[in-house]
Amino acid sequence: MRVLGNTCSKYRRMSDIIANSRFRRLTRMFFNDYHDEFPIELLRCKGVVTGSVALEMYLGHGAEDPRDFNIVVPRGGIMHIENWLISSGFENFEDASVDMREEMAPVLAQFRVYEGYNRKVTVSEANGLDIMEVIVNSPTTAEMIAMTAGGIIVLYPELATSGKILLGPTGGRYYKEKIRCGSVNGPWGRLYTDNRDMPIACGPQCPSIWRHTRHDRNILVFDWDKRYTIRGISQNCQTEWRLHLSCPNPHCTYGSGKLETSPATNMQIADIELNIIEHIPPLAPGFKGLLYATLCDAPVIVNVPCAEGIPCYRNLDELKVDCWVRQRDTHAAHAQRAKLRRTYNFIPSMPTIPADYAYTIFVEEPTTRPQLNAHVNMFSRNRSTAEYILGNILVVKRTNDEAETSATLQKFH
Ligand SMILES: [Zn+2]
């Protein structure tokens, strides 16, 4: 389907027809006479389809009927889709605490199961408005897939097509006990606990690397019906995700975990600088930054390179800020880093006059339990009102033109 779509417009049209008929077959299977209404209802509640149906849509082998129909809706969307399901002949909904979903509790507000026409439909309501947060916390890579009525996002397309399923951070306990689940129980795939058996280097496909849903890199995004495009789902999505802290594939050149700790002293800063220079493969240059490390008595100018696998700087998300200020909770499967930084492009005393430069301040994730920042606390004027400043602080100065690939750090006040 994907290859067909890429060749030329004639085949693109043909692949659209194949995808449309596949989508109709799957929705008719579950919603019978109401299947024509489903695309509109899904659009109205801003939901996506995931799990076995989305996987069947992508792989299209038709070897086995999907067991259940899994819908994910953003916070507040469950009542709408529930009303429609009930009016379409579904009933007996239950607030189910299925084993697998318990592990996803941090990202789910509700999980309900509906039955009708001898089929099951599940609805997961996200804790927030970002549906991708639920998708990236799926138990396996095979379930990290999101579909609207006209498009699909596959986060691990290569693994899915090659029949490899890797356990995600939330899947461990469940799948160790019972190696079965609707979407990954089919004969097409084999479950691996990690990617240590890969015969070659993972390269940019490495599941241990943090990813961004904002860009399409390493993600298959396929639209077959522009009216229900998938791209709106990933727009403005700040979610990043990872499978493992370090990569267990012995051939892998990524995921060494070398740069994971945040340095506190001048000597540790020098070590990190050396790690950046010696990193294999080389890290693309990003910016210079001013680091206020917790145990230093003066700020230090440091290199802030691009993250592993990023060929050149495009935006702040792509900087490897984490080697200086720890922004990732090591126990979480995803991170929303936007809250850990703030950009100032005006002078505080003259907010209406735009400045030539923008300063972005990065702070540490509080759950990583950062230590007191000795230097900043010493010169902080608001000590009576403010809490003590914790953790490293990194300040990056750029011109207001984000496209500029490097900025020189001149003078800080
Ligand atoms: Zn790897």
Boltz pocket constraint, residues with backbone or C-beta under 6 A from the ligand:
constraints:
  - pocket:
      binder: B
      contacts: [[A, 195], [A, 201], [A, 202], [A, 203], [A, 206], [A, 207], [A, 208], [A, 247], [A, 248], [A, 249], [A, 252], [A, 253], [A, 254], [A, 255]]
      max_distance: 6.0
